[in-house]
Amino acid sequence: MKRSSERFLTTHTGSLPRPEDLVRMMYAKEEGVPVDPRALGARIRSAVEEIVHKQAGAGVDIVNDGEMSKPGYATYVKDRLDGFGGTGNTFVYQDLVEFPNLAKRVFGDPGRSRRKTRRAMRRSACATRRRPGTTSTT
C-alpha cells in the first residue's frame, strides 16, 4: 500500500470518461446486439491500461480502473447478481424542464442514451430471489 507522511496522497472515486468505441460496444451489448466477449474484454483491459497511464501522468498517486468495465453505476447490478431484469420504476427528472441546456447535456451523455424519454429512465428491477451471479468480463 502506498503511504506518505510528507503529504496527502491523491486519488479519486467514480467513473472516468470511457473511450467512444468502448461505450458503443457496451451499449450494443446492453441492447442485445451480439458482441464478441473476448473483444469486449480485451477493449476493457486496454481502456483500463490507458486510463491508469493518464492518471499516473496527471500525478494521481493512487490510481484505479475508472470503472471502465461498467456501462453505468445503476445498471450493471444485473450483470453481477442473478434475479434482476425486466424494467423497474421510471424516474422522471422534472427539475430539468426549467433548464433546457442542462437537459441537453444530461441526455446527450452516451451513458444516459438509453433513456426512454427526454426526462425518464428505466432500470432493471428485482425479478426473483437475489443471489451472486456469474461474474462476466463486464
ROLUM-520581 format. One record per residue: residue in three letters; x, y, z of N, C-alpha, C in turn. Coordinates in steps of 0.02 Angstrom, whole numbers, plus 50000, padded with zeros to 5 digits. Example, Ala and Ser with C-alpha at 12.3 -4.5 7.8 and 13.67 -1.06 7.14 Angstrom:
# residues 2
ALA506604971650390506154977550390506604983550390;SER506424988850354506844994750357506455000250394;
END
This chain:
# residues 138
MET500424994250000500005000050000500455006250000;LYS500275010949958500655017149954500465021650013;ARG500975024450047500865028850104501345034750100;SER501165039950136501605045750140501505049250206;SER502045051050238502005055150299502175062350283;GLU502325063750219502525070450198501955074550168;ARG501455071150138500915074650104500315070050098;PHE499755073050080499155069150066499225066049997;LEU499085059649992499095056349927498445057849891;THR498485058449825497885059949786497595053649755;THR496945053649750496575048349716495905051249695;HIS495475047049671494795049049655494345042949659;THR493705044049659493225038549657492745039849599;GLY492455034549575491955035249523492235033849454;SER491795034849406491975033149337492325038949303;LEU492735037249255493075042049212492805041149142;PRO492885046049098492615045349030492895039148995;ARG492435035448965492635029448928492765031148856;PRO493215027348823493315028448751492665027148713;GLU492545031048662491915030648624491785023648596;ASP492305020348571492195013648543491995008648598;LEU492255009548658492055005148713491335006548733;VAL491145012848735490445014548750489975011348699;ARG490155011748636489725008648584489665001148593;MET490224997848609490214990548620489774988848681;MET489854992548735489474991048796488724992048786;TYR488544997348752487824998548743487524994148689;ALA487924991848642487684986848594487504980548633;LYS487944978448678487814972548719487194973548762;GLU487124979448792486534980948833485884980548793;GLU485934982348729485334982248686485204975448655;GLY485634970548670485534963848645485874962348578;VAL486284967048554486664965948493487244961248510;PRO487354955948470487914951448485488584955148484;VAL488964954348538489624957348544490094951748565;ASP490654951148531491154946048547491414947248618;PRO491284942748664491504943848733492264944548741;ARG492644941048698493374941648702493594948548679;ALA493284951148626493454957748601493264963148652;LEU492674962348684492464967148735492944966848794;GLY493114960848817493574960248873494254963248858;ALA494504962148797495144965048777495114972648775;ARG494544975348750494484982648746494424985648815;ILE494084982248860494034984748929494734984848960;ARG495114979448951495804979248980496234984848952;SER496194986048886496614991348857496374998248880;ALA495714999048889495465005448914495695006748986;VAL495715001449027495965002149095496695004149094;GLU497085000849051497795002549045497885009849025;GLU497495012048976497525019048953497355023849009;ILE496815022449046496595027149098497075027249157;VAL497375021549172497875021349226498485025549207;HIS498705025049144499275029149121499095036649124;LYS498485038349106498275045349109498275047949181;GLN498025043849226498015045949297498725046849323;ALA499155042049309499845042449332500185048549302;GLY500055049849238500345055649205500105062249234;ALA499495062249261499215068249292499435069049364;GLY499815064149390500065064649458499625061549511;VAL499125057649491498695054249539499115048749572;ASP499135048749638499555043949674499255036949676;ILE498615036549689498285030149695497765029749639;VAL497945026149587497525025849527497005020249533;ASN496495020449490496015015049487495795013949415;ASP495345009249405495145007349337494645012049306;GLY494435017249342493965022149314493285019149297;GLU493155013149322492535009549308492425008449233;MET492965007049198492925005949125492484999949108;SER492424995049153492054988949138491304989549150;LYS491074995149176490374995849193490025000849147;PRO489464998749116489105003449073488785009149112;GLY488615007949175488325013149217488245010449288;TYR488305014849336488295012649406487615009649425;ALA487085011849394486425009549413486175003649372;THR486545001649322486294996349278486714990049280;TYR487314990249304487734984249300487594979049353;VAL487164980649401486994975749453486704969349422;LYS486344969949367486044964049335486574959349308;ASP487184961849295487724957649271488104954349329;ARG487994956649389488354954149447487924949849493;LEU487264950649491486814946849534486264943849492;ASP486104937649505485514934549474484894937749504;GLY484344937449467483704939749494483504946749473;PHE483924950149435483754956749411483614956449336;GLY483124960049314482954960149243482324964049232;GLY482064963649173481444967249158481534974649164;THR481014977849187481024985149192480794987249261;GLY481154991749291480974994449357480555000649349;ASN480545004449403480175010749403480485015749355;THR480075020049329480315025449286480455031549330;PHE481045034249323481235040249360481125046249314;VAL480765051149337480615057049297481015062849325;TYR481355066349282481785071949301481425078449286;GLN480915080049326480515085949315480915092449324;ASP481425092149365481815098249378482205100549316;LEU482295096249267482665098249207482235102149157;VAL481595102049166481145105649120481335113049117;GLU481505115849174481665123049177482385124549155;PHE482775119449141483475120449122483625116549059;PRO483395118949000483475115048938484205113848919;ASN484655118348933485355117148916485655111548958;LEU485475111349021485705105849063485395099249040;ALA484765099449022484425093348997484785090648935;LYS485005095148891485375092948831486025089448851;ARG486365092148901486985089048924486855082248956;VAL486355081948999486195075849035485995070348986;PHE485535071848941485265066748897485695065748834;GLY486195069948824486665068948769487245064548789;ASP487315063048853487845058848878487745051748853;PRO488255048548822488175041648797487975036748852;GLY488175038048913487995033648968487265034048987;ARG486945039148963486235040148978485805039748915;SER486085037248861485735037148797485165032148795;ARG485105028048846484585022948846483935025348878;ARG483895031748891483285034448920482695033248872;LYS482115031648900481525030448860481195036948837;THR481275042148876481015048748857481545053848874;ARG481415060048859481915065148874481975066448949;ARG481475064248988481505065549060481405059349102;ALA481435053449073481335047349112481865042149095;MET481985037749142482465032349132482195026049163;ARG482275020449129482055014049156482675010049177;ARG482615006649233483145002449258482884995549270;SER483344990749277483144983949293482804983849361;ALA482374978949370482044977949434482234971249463;CYS482144970449527482254963949558481664959549538;ALA481814954249500481284950049472481204943349509;THR481734940949541481714934649577482164935149638;ARG482224929549673482674929349731483374931349709;ARG483684935849746484354938149728484884933549757;ARG485414932349718485984928449739486574930249694;PRO487184928849717487754930549674487694927049606;GLY487834930749554487794928149486488484926349460;THR488494924249399489134922649367489464929149347;THR490074930049367490434936149351490634935749277;SER490484941149240490674941449170491264946149162;THR491454947349099492024951849087491824959149094;THR491184960549106490964967549112490754969149182;
END
